[in-house]
Structure formats: structure tokens, C-alpha cells
């Protein structure tokens, strides 16, 4: 599946935090990945591409990974 999107269709300013952007996943991608609220997503950057995939992991694994990210990145916002 390949689709083109404009940046403004995917990213919006966060009205509650001007230093952040909101990323909107288009419906066709959301459905193709069979996403549901609470799912964990994994991002990978390769060159000028971003790979987004649904991560199959338990809530405990997610919480451990998040805790490690906070430890490894003191400026990481919770």
C-alpha cells in the first residue's frame, strides 16, 4: 500500500502546547494496520522515510519500555 499525503494533512499545531505537533493517522492507514485505542506504535526513521508499525506487546512491556525511555532521556515529557 502506498499513498501520498501533504504535511498539513498529517501534522497540526497542538493548541495546548505550541512547541508540539499532533500527528493524524489517516483512516486508510488506521484501518490497514487494524489499530485500536490503546495500541502501541513503533516508529523507525530510515533516511528520509518514517516506518510506522503496530507493535504487538503487552501493557507491562510497554510500561517497561516507557520507563526506560524516561531514564535514558531525562528531557522526555511524560
Secondary structure as the mmCIF struct_conf table of DSSP 4:
data_model
#
loop_
_struct_conf.conf_type_id
_struct_conf.id
_struct_conf.beg_label_comp_id
_struct_conf.beg_label_asym_id
_struct_conf.beg_label_seq_id
_struct_conf.end_label_comp_id
_struct_conf.end_label_asym_id
_struct_conf.end_label_seq_id
HELX_RH_AL_P HELX_RH_AL_P1 UNK A 7 UNK A 10
STRN STRN1 UNK A 11 UNK A 14
TURN_TY1_P TURN_TY1_P1 UNK A 15 UNK A 16
STRN STRN2 UNK A 17 UNK A 23
HELX_LH_PP_P HELX_LH_PP_P1 UNK A 24 UNK A 26
HELX_RH_AL_P HELX_RH_AL_P2 UNK A 27 UNK A 32
TURN_TY1_P TURN_TY1_P2 UNK A 33 UNK A 34
TURN_TY1_P TURN_TY1_P3 UNK A 37 UNK A 38
STRN STRN3 UNK A 40 UNK A 46
TURN_TY1_P TURN_TY1_P4 UNK A 47 UNK A 48
STRN STRN4 UNK A 49 UNK A 55
HELX_RH_AL_P HELX_RH_AL_P3 UNK A 59 UNK A 72
TURN_TY1_P TURN_TY1_P5 UNK A 74 UNK A 75
#
